[in-house]
Amino acid sequence: MHQYLRAVGFSEIKNKKEVKELLSRIVKEPDEKDYIETEQGNILIEYHTMFSESTGMMLRGELDDGDHLMLDFYYPICIGKNISTNEEAGIERHADKESFGGICEDNRIGVSLIFFLQNGMAYMKDSVKKNPTRGPIPLYFSGLSLQGKIMLPILKNETERRKIKETSLARTQLIEAARHGDEDALENLTLDEIDTYTMISKKILKEDVFSLVDTFFMPCGIECDQYSIMGEIEEITLETNRLTQEKIYVLVLNCNGMSVTVCINEKDLLGEPQIGRRFKGNIWLQGKLEYAV
């Protein structure tokens, strides 16, 4: 049973029998159905059903010689609302099943982001075209969370907000230059890191860490697509799973200047979300590439 089912409103599902009933319902009444023939002559088929405006389930399997579905795997999804990055992403197939992982480097985050690709069928179809898509493609990031909390924002006036944006832009430009071999940019980044470390070392003696750290995006646990994040809430939607009637918060966050859409069951969120406050929690990072139809 997929542990992130509760994030999309299925917290009451307790056993494999209930999961099987849910999957059978999706196969019988999908919102969308797609298929592709592989090089080996196998027919892969995908079922897609939404249970709220932003959350749903994907099923993928294979048709045997008698046209019977052999279910391979399923996973819950949360649809990203805003383009997160236009940087180029590398995609690779997982070793154990017909699913895909991606990796993307965005200078605003400072680490390579590894994510589960939501629209793997679209990627497979694009890959077999005569002229497959090359170069950067708009990428939507979203995350499913099992536990999170709401934190108060750091008080900033407009001058401070403008200065933070300017500093972030300058740092992004320095990182980009350093990636292309600019030694002066690399030296400036090193000096900035030393200054930041010195400043934080002094302030941390008298201030709380979350009054110094506004947002963060960092790996969590041993699975490569799990992250611990904190970001400023820019948009809030309270959606209802149409089958279970459970409430789901869909939060659009600003993490280091990047937009990430996070969904979490109302039961698992501590605190009251409001625009301007911060969300802190762990997520399973998903990504959707916007292929031209």
Secondary structure, 3 states (H helix, E strand, C coil): CCHHHHHHCCCCCCCHHHHHHHHHHHHHCCCEEEEEECCCCCEEEEEEEECCCCEEEEEEEEECCCCCEEEEEEEEEECCCCCCECCCEEEEECCCCCCEEEEEECCCCCCEEEEEECCHHHHHHHHCCCCCCCCCCCEEEEEEEEEEEEECCCCCCHHHHHHHHHHHHHHHHHHHHHHCCCHHHHHHHHHHHHHHHHHHHHHCCCCCHHHCCCCEEEECCCCCCEEEEEEEEEEEEEEECCCCCCEEEEEEEEECCEEEEEEEEHHHEECCCCCCCEEEEEEEEEEEECCCC
